[in-house]
Amino acid sequence: MTVAGRRVNLSDLAGEPSLPEARLPAFAEAAPRTARVQQIAPNPLNTRDLESDRAKIESIADSMRTHGQLQPCAVVPREAFLRIYPEHESAVGRALWVQVTGGRRRAAALLANLPTLDIVVKKEPAESRRAWVSATAAENLDRENLDPIEEAKAIQLLVDECGSGKAAAEQMSRTPAWVTQRLNLLKLAPELQALVRTGEVPLREVRDLHQVPPEAQVAELKRRREPAPPGDEELTAVNSAPTGTAAPSNGDASRPRRSAVASAIKRLGGTPDKIAASLREELTEEDVQALARLLLDTSAAPSDQVAASRP
């Protein structure tokens, strides 16, 4: 065979290694294939803390040793990722692929000393930064069961790329209130974030703590967790007794007791504007509208009843 004016032995060509470009699939390839683990770079923008997820990774590693890899990892070609994130070239290194999903599977393969991973090459995630962050956030939020702080960090990345919480909510098909609730977790003091991550402190106890200065949040949480004074959660005799009737005596009729509703109102801010702001952060737009209708109906009922009872 003659190449560029010289004779070449075909057996010599057969023994030459393939060029790196020859190993790259078409940009829109969708069929699963196999790649060496070292050829796959972890997602530099993944908000999951793999170091704190050791037990789960060990469990996945055991499963992969026994059953193999049951689900491929989604990746994009190195060049496609660096077109939108050139600042992460050092993190990607010489890897041929960058993961969109499957960070724990890659870590488990390394732990189990498995040489390869099944991958599927995607096109859409590398079309723009917004598409990348949206794809990784959707994967993590819908399938990976992130802890609340990791989830909030993923949402924050998407908000940064989309330009607003409302745009990020539309991208994820969620409500703006849902996005705001998650982002408020990032305003918590680091020690509180750690407790939320481990589940030692449930979300319901910290939903409004972002309104407290970070240095005072831990003390405020401890104060809220202290046992309430006896009777604090009950309706006061004055509030519970019908108009015109004597209130039952509990030994100290001169000191009214705060009701559970009054305590909740105080925690929400105490004034209508602060209560409304707190509720808007916690409820969806549909729930806020429903609550407003119910409040208006309830406030009108007593006067209607009084009017109806008059001769």
FIKOLZA-326714 format. One record per residue: residue number from 0; residue in one letter; x, y, z of N, C-alpha, C in turn. Coordinates in steps of 0.001 Angstrom, whole numbers. Atoms other than C-alpha are relative to their C-alpha. Example, Ala and Ser with C-alpha at 12.3 -4.5 7.8 and 13.67 -1.06 7.14 Angstrom:
2
0;A;890;-1190;0;12300;-4500;7800;900;1200;0
1;S;-820;-1190;-60;13670;-1060;7140;-770;1090;730
This chain:
311
0;M;854;-1200;0;0;0;0;885;1244;0
1;T;-793;-1229;86;1288;3490;-869;-706;1130;739
2;V;541;-1124;-760;741;6428;1567;972;1157;-115
3;A;-830;-1198;128;2078;9918;809;1289;-298;-752
4;G;-1136;269;840;4418;8542;-1861;951;-1065;492
5;R;-884;1071;-489;5909;5729;237;-835;-1224;282
6;R;695;1262;-250;5047;2088;658;-95;-244;1504
7;V;234;270;-1421;3553;1098;4016;-526;-1402;124
8;N;460;1360;-267;3117;-2414;5353;-1282;64;813
9;L;1288;-27;-722;-512;-2946;6431;130;-600;1387
10;S;-159;595;-1329;655;-5117;9300;582;992;979
11;D;-523;-1037;-888;2578;-2130;10667;-1109;927;473
12;L;1115;-869;-393;-557;19;10616;-901;-671;1011
13;A;895;719;-901;-2562;-2664;12385;526;-3;1418
14;G;-563;38;-1340;-169;-2609;15281;83;1340;680
15;E;-84;-1324;-598;-306;1159;15859;-1210;266;888
16;P;1134;-320;-880;-2444;2455;18766;-920;1022;-650
17;S;971;-952;538;-5594;4390;17954;302;1390;522
18;L;-156;-1376;-448;-5379;8147;18070;-1078;333;1030
19;P;1014;-364;-997;-7191;9781;21020;-1313;406;-635
20;E;1226;-448;641;-9666;11355;18593;-867;-1176;-455
21;A;743;1151;488;-10609;7923;17318;-802;-666;1095
22;R;719;616;-1115;-11768;6916;20779;-1227;807;399
23;L;1126;-853;-365;-14214;9806;21033;-1211;-340;-850
24;P;1204;286;776;-17793;8990;20011;-578;1267;-591
25;A;735;-1163;495;-20105;11261;18109;-562;781;1174
26;F;374;-861;-1128;-21155;14228;20248;-1367;-354;561
27;A;1362;301;-447;-24766;13053;20418;-205;-1488;255
28;E;134;1436;-228;-24007;9397;21119;-906;-266;1198
29;A;932;302;-1079;-26699;7814;23299;143;-1431;507
30;A;-105;1397;-418;-25829;4110;23451;1059;-150;1085
31;P;-1000;204;-1051;-24022;2932;26619;1283;-594;-560
32;R;-1287;556;358;-20338;2122;26317;835;-93;1267
33;T;-856;187;-1153;-17443;1330;28627;1230;893;-118
34;A;-1200;-836;-40;-14593;3636;29681;771;-309;1272
35;R;-806;166;-1203;-11712;3346;32110;-373;1064;1010
36;V;403;-931;-1057;-12504;4956;35445;873;1248;-30
37;Q;-922;-1141;4;-9409;7170;35162;-266;958;-1159
38;Q;334;-868;1129;-10760;8558;31868;-1201;897;302
39;I;1232;-718;-337;-13820;9963;33661;270;937;1176
40;A;-205;-987;-1063;-13470;13187;35664;-1300;215;751
41;P;1217;-320;-756;-15922;13862;38500;-498;1394;-352
42;N;626;-1292;286;-18323;16763;38035;539;1057;967
43;P;-552;-1007;-907;-16492;19835;39442;-1063;833;700
44;L;1058;-817;-596;-19850;21468;40211;-994;-831;807
45;N;892;843;-792;-21398;18549;42088;-9;483;1447
46;T;97;-508;-1369;-22683;19787;45457;-31;-1103;1050
47;R;10;1093;-965;-22771;16330;47033;1380;-149;630
48;D;-1235;220;-744;-20138;15813;49735;258;-1503;76
49;L;-237;1443;54;-18828;12366;48842;769;-497;1217
50;E;-779;425;-1161;-16470;12305;51815;-906;-344;1182
51;S;917;262;-1112;-19401;12410;54231;-1000;-1108;-322
52;D;943;1019;460;-21271;9754;52222;685;-1364;-99
53;R;-852;1174;106;-18726;6995;52871;-774;-1307;124
54;A;739;1242;-223;-21148;4378;54175;-805;-386;-1233
55;K;791;282;1195;-23392;4700;51115;891;-438;-1145
56;I;-925;363;1077;-20427;4533;48745;526;-1420;199
57;E;-444;1371;-274;-19170;1363;50467;-1084;-1005;-348
58;S;1122;876;344;-22625;-155;50052;-126;-159;-1513
59;I;56;69;1463;-22654;723;46329;1163;-828;-528
60;A;-1163;766;431;-19150;-720;45972;-246;-1501;173
61;D;318;1411;-225;-20295;-4021;47498;-974;-513;-1052
62;S;991;401;998;-23263;-4119;45125;638;-142;-1386
63;M;-635;40;1312;-21079;-3380;42088;941;-1200;-118
64;R;-842;1206;23;-18668;-6182;43053;-852;-1237;-278
65;T;860;1186;99;-21586;-8627;43269;-826;-26;-1279
66;H;967;-35;1099;-23991;-7480;40576;491;772;-1216
67;G;-437;-858;1085;-21936;-5181;38396;-689;1353;64
68;Q;608;-1328;55;-22978;-1657;37431;-1350;-85;-695
69;L;1350;176;540;-26730;-1630;36925;-491;1199;-790
70;Q;453;-1207;695;-27072;1948;35673;1217;781;-479
71;P;-1173;-732;498;-24615;3824;33407;44;1428;534
72;C;-186;-1395;-393;-23199;7222;34311;-109;886;-1235
73;A;98;-948;1107;-24113;10157;32076;1242;888;-2
74;V;-1207;-810;135;-21077;12048;30766;-107;882;-1233
75;V;-182;-785;1216;-20104;14704;28245;1484;-54;-350
76;P;-1415;-35;359;-16842;14877;26274;721;1149;703
77;R;-831;-999;-686;-14043;16810;27954;-61;1346;-706
78;E;-21;-1257;752;-13909;19415;25164;-1320;746;122
79;A;1315;-640;-105;-17647;20058;25399;-162;675;1355
80;F;116;-598;-1330;-17472;20669;29146;871;1242;124
81;L;-920;-1125;-147;-14435;22963;28903;-399;1187;-860
82;R;512;-1138;768;-16195;25081;26278;-868;901;868
83;I;868;-820;-851;-18640;26215;28944;634;289;1366
84;Y;-674;-214;-1283;-16361;25891;32003;1521;-107;-160
85;P;-1454;84;198;-12778;26609;30898;791;145;1294
86;E;-715;-196;-1269;-11862;27596;34466;195;-1296;775
87;H;-139;1282;-701;-12191;23940;35519;920;-977;-738
88;E;-878;886;768;-9547;22603;33142;938;-793;907
89;S;-914;720;-890;-7172;21721;35985;-724;-1103;755
90;A;763;1025;-710;-9927;19791;37779;-299;-1182;-917
91;V;290;1068;948;-10758;17811;34643;1262;-769;-367
92;G;-1251;663;345;-7119;17091;33884;-12;-532;-1422
93;R;-86;595;1339;-6517;14757;30938;-1131;-998;-264
94;A;1117;932;167;-9761;12806;31372;-721;272;-1322
95;L;724;-136;1265;-11729;12158;28197;-1446;425;212
96;W;1415;-247;-269;-15124;12545;29880;-154;751;1318
97;V;366;-651;-1255;-16760;14652;32576;-1392;-469;375
98;Q;1282;543;-437;-19588;13227;34626;-1076;1062;116
99;V;1197;-777;-316;-23041;14735;34621;-650;-619;1235
100;T;583;731;-1130;-24364;12081;37006;895;-1184;339
101;G;-701;1227;-359;-22996;9083;38863;1239;200;847
102;G;-1178;-244;-828;-20502;10627;41288;267;-1101;1004
103;R;-189;1068;-992;-21109;7946;43911;383;-1314;-672
104;R;-377;1227;699;-20882;5168;41327;1475;20;-389
105;R;-1421;-114;325;-17487;6454;40199;845;-218;1245
106;A;-746;170;-1248;-16286;6714;43797;-38;-1452;462
107;A;128;1402;-397;-17600;3198;44483;873;-899;-874
108;A;-842;792;895;-15801;1815;41410;1468;103;401
109;L;-1372;-169;-470;-12528;3287;42661;233;-770;1294
110;L;-125;713;-1269;-13150;1857;46122;55;-1510;-216
111;A;53;1438;279;-13910;-1573;44665;1095;-455;-967
112;N;-1090;312;939;-10853;-1398;42342;-531;-554;-1324
113;L;536;387;1298;-13079;-1815;39286;662;843;-1086
114;P;-758;-757;1005;-11220;-825;36111;-834;885;-898
115;T;810;-728;977;-14145;460;34056;-1358;398;566
116;L;1375;-407;-289;-17516;2193;34219;-793;9;-1295
117;D;907;-146;1139;-20486;2006;31885;-445;1452;-59
118;I;367;-1406;168;-21217;5458;30488;-947;163;-1180
119;V;799;-392;1156;-23704;7108;28156;292;1473;-240
120;V;-419;-1358;342;-22650;10279;26354;-1217;843;-355
121;K;1120;-907;218;-25064;13205;26402;459;1278;-687
122;K;-302;-1254;690;-25213;16379;24326;-565;1209;741
123;E;711;-1172;-522;-27748;18671;26009;658;652;1219
124;P;-542;-660;-1201;-26045;19235;29410;1152;953;-281
125;A;-1153;-841;290;-23000;20827;27735;-321;1137;-969
126;E;362;-1070;929;-24958;23297;25592;206;1382;610
127;S;-202;-1283;-680;-24655;26074;28223;203;-265;1480
128;R;-151;135;-1453;-23823;26672;31871;-1359;-249;659
129;R;1335;167;-583;-27508;26969;32647;-500;-1423;-211
130;A;429;1373;275;-28206;23634;30960;756;-986;882
131;W;-809;910;-820;-25344;21984;32873;-496;-21;1442
132;V;421;-76;-1399;-26391;23220;36298;-1409;-545;165
133;S;1366;497;-65;-30034;22466;35556;-35;-1518;-54
134;A;-20;1461;141;-29233;18896;34487;517;-675;1256
135;T;-561;621;-1200;-27067;18127;37509;-915;209;1202
136;A;924;-251;-1108;-29543;19763;39895;-1208;-919;-94
137;A;1174;855;171;-32483;17846;38433;328;-1444;367
138;E;-400;1372;-317;-30594;14554;38694;127;-195;1507
139;N;-219;126;-1436;-29577;15182;42281;-1296;119;790
140;L;1218;-243;-772;-32917;16530;43500;-1025;-1099;-202
141;D;1031;986;293;-35058;13903;41791;401;-1425;368
142;R;-411;1392;-158;-32942;10775;42286;993;-246;1124
143;E;-1131;290;-872;-29964;11215;44564;-288;217;1485
144;N;359;-186;-1403;-31734;12200;47772;1081;755;760
145;L;-992;-835;-659;-29345;14994;48734;-473;368;1393
146;D;420;-555;-1268;-29278;16200;52294;-427;1450;-247
147;P;577;-1326;273;-31017;19601;52697;1021;1068;-366
148;I;-1002;-1027;289;-27815;21668;52636;610;-217;-1379
149;E;-490;289;1345;-26422;19924;49562;-1040;416;-1039
150;E;1094;-379;882;-29807;20454;47939;-48;1514;-177
151;A;35;-1465;59;-29739;24150;48808;1164;541;-834
152;K;-1158;-448;780;-26244;24529;47314;-224;-240;-1493
153;A;305;284;1404;-27393;22879;44082;-977;1031;-551
154;I;981;-996;434;-30344;25271;43900;654;1369;-148
155;Q;-675;-1287;73;-28086;28256;44587;791;129;-1304
156;L;-720;-16;1275;-25915;27323;41591;-952;292;-1159
157;L;974;-212;1075;-29012;27199;39400;-547;1420;22
158;V;477;-1378;-113;-30280;30543;40726;1040;959;-574
159;D;-1071;-858;528;-26894;32102;39920;7;-1;-1521
160;E;-25;83;1453;-27076;30846;36336;-1281;541;-636
161;C;1283;-447;559;-30777;31643;35816;-252;1481;242
162;G;153;-1424;-266;-30520;35107;37323;-1004;348;1070
163;S;987;-281;-1054;-33377;34812;39828;-573;-1305;525
164;G;653;1166;-566;-35171;32409;42118;-1217;-422;-793
165;K;1196;315;782;-38295;32650;40003;374;-770;-1262
166;A;-432;684;1216;-36425;31634;36836;490;-1407;314
167;A;-475;1328;-403;-34757;28763;38675;-1173;-911;333
168;A;1186;790;-329;-38129;27604;39975;-692;-496;-1265
169;E;611;403;1264;-39540;27581;36452;829;-1092;-675
170;Q;-878;984;606;-36509;25620;35253;-195;-1382;618
171;M;166;1262;-717;-37142;22944;37896;-1456;-405;162
172;S;1441;246;-164;-40960;23096;37684;-381;-23;1474
173;R;322;-166;-1420;-41110;24166;41335;-545;1407;202
174;T;503;-1337;-296;-42632;27199;43045;1125;879;529
175;P;-1010;-902;-561;-40580;30311;43939;116;-139;1518
176;A;-48;164;-1457;-41534;29746;47590;855;-1206;381
177;W;-804;1197;-267;-39972;26269;47472;1480;321;-133
178;V;-1403;-394;200;-36735;27739;46109;472;875;1161
179;T;-373;-894;-1096;-36715;30476;48762;227;-767;1294
180;Q;-150;798;-1217;-37204;27953;51566;1351;-694;30
181;R;-1278;707;49;-34172;25967;50428;1170;959;137
182;L;-1109;-944;-55;-31944;29005;49930;172;596;1392
183;N;-96;-531;-1360;-32762;30243;53427;873;-882;894
184;L;-837;892;-797;-30940;27188;54782;1468;396;-75
185;L;-1391;-414;148;-27684;28627;53462;324;1223;843
186;K;-203;-1135;-893;-28183;31605;55789;172;-442;1452
187;L;-171;511;-1351;-27929;29359;58832;1473;-52;366
188;A;-1367;116;-498;-24811;29274;60987;557;-1383;-367
189;P;-594;1281;405;-22350;26507;59973;-341;-1157;932
190;E;300;1094;-924;-22994;24509;63147;-1445;-481;-139
191;L;1387;401;227;-26746;24549;62455;-133;-765;-1312
192;Q;32;718;1275;-26182;23500;58850;470;-1442;185
193;A;-508;1351;-259;-24172;20527;60118;-1062;-860;666
194;L;1043;752;-685;-27035;19485;62410;-1164;-322;-931
195;V;1061;250;984;-29561;19826;59584;419;-1124;-943
196;R;-494;1025;924;-27377;17672;57316;-119;-1402;585
197;T;48;1315;-630;-27250;14833;59812;-1409;-386;426
198;G;1362;292;-416;-30964;15100;60602;-239;177;1486
199;E;180;-218;-1438;-30359;15945;64266;-980;1133;274
200;V;960;-1101;-108;-32364;19123;63740;-906;-58;-1217
201;P;918;61;1148;-35492;18775;61550;-208;1378;-611
202;L;171;-1264;723;-36225;21418;58949;-1050;901;629
203;R;1083;-818;-546;-39391;22531;60689;488;906;1132
204;E;-493;-797;-1126;-37290;23869;63591;905;1145;-444
205;V;-937;-1043;433;-35062;26087;61443;-527;816;-1172
206;R;521;-651;1202;-37363;27345;58696;61;1524;85
207;D;-28;-1456;-112;-37409;30907;60084;1225;507;757
208;L;-1178;-430;-756;-34061;30961;61913;932;885;-816
209;H;-835;-884;814;-32462;32743;58948;-283;1467;300
210;Q;345;-1372;-364;-34238;35848;60258;760;463;1237
211;V;-781;-308;-1200;-32062;35683;63378;1464;151;-399
212;P;-1422;-120;333;-28425;36905;63217;721;-1333;212
213;P;-664;1311;-86;-26116;33890;62618;600;-293;1361
214;E;-651;236;-1290;-24279;34374;65898;-1000;-298;1117
215;A;1012;233;-1031;-27577;34123;67818;-917;-1168;-333
216;Q;929;1042;449;-29221;31252;65914;25;-1236;894
217;V;-93;1197;-840;-27925;28385;68068;-698;238;1332
218;A;638;-334;-1278;-29022;30122;71270;-1515;72;-164
219;E;1435;-102;238;-32447;30838;69732;-618;-1384;-141
220;L;523;1356;141;-32888;27204;68759;-80;-694;1362
221;K;25;599;-1336;-31995;26094;72298;-1156;566;814
222;R;1103;-623;-748;-34482;28603;73721;-1334;-595;-429
223;R;1261;550;499;-37241;27254;71489;-202;-1447;439
224;R;107;1401;-378;-36452;23701;72512;-213;-195;1498
225;E;252;118;-1430;-36810;24455;76211;-1476;-292;242
226;P;1409;314;-294;-40004;23029;77745;-803;1265;261
227;A;863;-1157;-206;-42850;25514;77643;-527;15;1430
228;P;591;-84;-1341;-44205;26802;80981;-1340;-711;40
229;P;1282;707;-102;-47202;24825;82261;-1163;869;-467
230;G;1188;-717;456;-50349;25855;80467;249;917;-1171
231;D;-297;-948;1078;-48544;27874;77789;-668;-408;-1302
232;E;567;460;1259;-49929;25677;75046;-1522;-39;42
233;E;1450;69;-102;-53495;25875;76337;-626;1361;-220
234;L;732;-1257;109;-56091;28491;75627;-159;615;1381
235;T;218;-655;-1279;-56399;31075;78380;-1464;-112;382
236;A;1387;64;-471;-59487;31011;80515;-810;1131;-596
237;V;716;-1145;538;-60347;34454;79227;-333;-223;-1475
238;N;218;190;1427;-59908;33504;75567;-972;-1132;-295
239;S;807;1171;303;-61662;30159;75821;-1434;108;499
240;A;1343;-98;-568;-64660;31200;77898;-916;802;-915
241;P;948;-778;799;-67783;32353;75985;-230;1368;613
242;T;251;-1358;-467;-68594;36044;76229;-1143;11;1008
243;G;1043;-133;-1003;-70517;36897;79372;-7;-1107;1017
244;T;-58;1075;-985;-69550;33736;81283;1257;132;813
245;A;-1161;-73;-886;-67169;33387;84151;1046;-997;-449
246;A;-1092;892;382;-63762;31912;83348;273;-960;1128
247;P;-323;957;-1044;-62881;28736;85218;1286;381;705
248;S;-1160;-370;-801;-60382;29236;87993;984;-1155;73
249;N;-1063;992;-100;-57028;27397;87924;989;385;1089
250;G;-871;-369;-1106;-55624;28977;91059;647;1347;-203
251;D;-604;-1306;257;-54284;32122;89353;-730;643;-1166
252;A;832;-563;1066;-57071;33759;87392;509;1347;-455
253;S;-469;-1335;356;-55205;37088;87388;1051;-39;-1109
254;R;-1050;74;1019;-52423;35801;85051;-477;-820;-1192
255;P;470;749;1164;-53673;34908;81565;1115;-871;-586
256;R;-957;902;629;-52018;32040;79770;-65;159;-1507
257;R;-65;-167;1446;-50828;32320;76195;-444;-1283;-693
258;S;440;1159;768;-52501;30026;73692;1081;-442;-967
259;A;-946;496;998;-50648;27877;71187;-7;902;-1231
260;V;99;-892;1155;-51942;30170;68441;756;1296;268
261;A;-703;-1241;-337;-50631;33253;70252;1506;-200;-37
262;S;-1435;296;45;-47226;31596;70626;483;-70;-1440
263;A;-385;119;1409;-47149;30781;66923;41;1374;-665
264;I;42;-1342;568;-48127;34334;66009;1239;788;404
265;K;-1191;-711;-477;-45295;35685;68143;1235;-466;-757
266;R;-1166;527;708;-42794;33391;66453;21;429;-1461
267;L;79;-441;1387;-44026;34479;63027;310;1485;-161
268;G;-346;-1409;80;-43261;38101;63886;-919;910;769
269;G;905;-757;-847;-46317;39330;65781;-847;1036;-703
270;T;767;-1012;726;-47492;41897;63223;-471;-581;-1330
271;P;535;567;1243;-49598;41271;60099;1012;-58;-1139
272;D;-940;4;1119;-46839;42282;57680;1070;-1076;180
273;K;-1024;1015;-247;-44261;40013;59353;-587;-1406;-99
274;I;661;1312;111;-46731;37141;59632;-190;-361;-1471
275;A;212;248;1426;-47568;37509;55930;1306;-379;-688
276;A;-1298;302;618;-43881;37544;54971;458;-1402;354
277;S;-406;1345;-424;-43211;34397;57015;-813;-1070;-719
278;L;854;992;654;-46181;32562;55533;288;-109;-1492
279;R;-328;54;1422;-45233;33522;51981;1251;-835;-255
280;E;-1207;802;153;-41847;31893;52543;-283;-1491;160
281;E;260;1399;-322;-43395;28674;53815;-1039;-649;-906
282;L;1115;561;767;-46476;28270;51591;168;262;-1484
283;T;41;-248;1440;-46984;27944;47867;-958;1158;-272
284;E;886;-1109;360;-48756;30741;46014;-1466;-425;87
285;E;1378;488;-60;-51874;28590;45751;-488;-88;1449
286;D;396;109;-1410;-51873;27928;49507;-204;1373;627
287;V;160;-1354;-539;-51409;31621;50284;-1351;574;-411
288;Q;1291;-509;469;-54411;32501;48136;-1162;-695;705
289;A;1055;732;-701;-56498;29758;49746;-120;474;1442
290;L;18;-480;-1387;-55499;30950;53228;-657;1376;84
291;A;592;-1339;-8;-56424;34534;52376;-1523;-78;-115
292;R;1457;145;149;-59881;33432;51235;-631;-514;1286
293;L;549;559;-1236;-60414;31390;54389;-10;1027;1120
294;L;-43;-1027;-1042;-59316;34232;56643;-1107;1028;-202
295;L;1061;-970;268;-61708;36620;54938;-1368;-588;313
296;D;1280;643;-299;-64581;34128;55198;-206;-125;1501
297;T;118;180;-1455;-63861;33479;58875;-279;1323;688
298;S;200;-1297;-645;-63678;37162;59746;-1402;536;-249
299;A;1349;-502;300;-67022;37789;58101;-1076;-780;739
300;A;1022;856;-586;-68805;34932;59833;-589;536;1292
301;P;604;-455;-1260;-69177;36382;63379;-980;1145;-191
302;S;909;-1131;192;-70699;39651;62149;-1289;-449;-670
303;D;1209;516;650;-73072;37728;59909;-900;-685;1009
304;Q;787;702;-1006;-74134;35601;62853;-675;989;949
305;V;593;-1024;-899;-74645;38669;65049;-1174;674;-686
306;A;1080;-667;734;-76699;40362;62345;-1213;-896;-103
307;A;1103;928;152;-78809;37263;61886;-756;-184;1300
308;S;655;234;-1290;-79521;37040;65622;-793;1210;475
309;R;720;-1207;-425;-80833;40600;65864;-1461;-44;-480
310;P;1413;-16;419;-84626;41136;65741;-212;939;-1171
